[in-house]
Amino acid sequence: MGVPKYFLGVEMATHPDGVFFHQNTYVKEILNVAAMTNCNPMPTPLPQRIEDLDPRLFPEPTYFWSLAGKLQYLTITRPDIQYAVNLICQIMHAPTMADFCLLKRILRYLKGTQHLGLHIRKDSNLSLLAYCDSD
């Protein structure tokens, strides 16, 4: 069957030093669904200060939930957005217009960083380390 290139939305590019996992096509699909293919990119996924500027409820919560779910799947290869997506997912029960602005900020960040992913190198140590606080 050959070297894998695409599996469940995750693209794999092999190179002599290892493998690069990315979801460029999936990012483009998310931006297309959100009608943000031509948006201006942002340098960070979240602003420095999060202010609840518009407390009105978002009129289409299912649309918000759908985009948040797509972003959650994207965190497989994009650990740089995990905190921001986690923050969005914590407020999914009643999203406001301000929350939707945060979600759009993540999408604008993705627009400028579509090329990012995970590099797994042959010579790297893939040991799993975990820490636990006894409290």
N, C-alpha and C positions, 0 to 999 in steps of 0.2 A: 504494500500500500504506500510505502514511501514515508518521507518525513512529514509529520503533521504540520499543517499551516493554519488551520482554523477549526476551533471546536467550541461550541456553545457561546459564540460571540467573542471568544478570546482568540486573537491572532498570535501566531508564533513565528518568529523569524530566527532561524538558526544561523549562527556564525561560528568561526573557529574557536572562540573563547567561551561559548555557551549558547544561551537562548534568550531572546528578548520577547516578553509577553506584552501585548498592548491591545487596546480596544478602539483604535482610530475609527473604524467603520461604525461602531456602536455610538461613539461620541457624535459623529456626523448625523446619525439617525435621531439621537436625542435632540440635537439642535434643530433638526428639521421638524420634528414633532412639536417643539416649542416655538416654532417660527422665529428662530434666532440664528439662522445660518449667516446672516450678514451683520450680526451685532459687533460692537466694539469689544475687544478683549480687555480683561482686567488682570492686574498683576498678582492678586491674592484672591482666595475663594471667599473670604469674609472681610468686612471692614474692621478697622481697629476698634471701634466702639459700636456696639449693636444697640440701637435705639428703637423703641417701639413707636414709630412716627405715625403710622396709620392703623388705628385699632379696629377699623371696620373688618368684618368677616369677609374672607375671599369668597366670591359668588359661586365658584365651581370647585368645591373641595375634591371631587373625584379626579379632576385634571391635576390638581396639586399632588394628590396621592400617587397618581400614575407617574408623574415626573420624579417625585421623591423615590419611588420604587426603582425606577430606571437608574437613578444616581446611586442607589444602594448597590445595585448589581455592578456598577462601574467601579466600585471600591475594591473589587478583586485585584485589579491591576493598577489602581491609583490610590496608594495609601496617603498621598498628599491631600486628598479631599475627605478622608474618613471623618475627621472631627466636624467639618462643616456639614456633611451629610447627616451625621449623628444628631447634630443640633437641629437640623430641619425635621428629622424623623421624630424628635421628641415633642414637636408642636403640631403633629399631624391631626390631632383630634378636633381642633378648631382653628385652622389656619387663617391668619389675618392678611390684609394687603401688605403689611410690613414684612410678614413671613414670606410672602410670594416674592417680594423684592430681594430678600436674602437668597431664595432659590434661584432667581434670575442672575444674581451675582455669581453664584457657583457656575451656572451655565456660561456666563461671560468669561469666567476664568478658564473653563474647559475649552472655549473657542481659541484662546491663545496658547493652550498647552496640549493640543491634541496629540502631539508627538511623544508625550511622556508614557512610560510604562515601567515594567520590572525587568531588570537585567539579572539573570541567573548565570553566574560564571562557573566554569568547570572547576576552577581552583579555589572556589569559596567554600567555607565551612557552613554546612546547612544544618547545624545542630539547633534544636529548639530549646530556648532558655525561657524559664518562667520564674516570676518572683511573686511571693505572696506575703502580705502583711498579716501577722498573727491576730491583729485586732479585728 
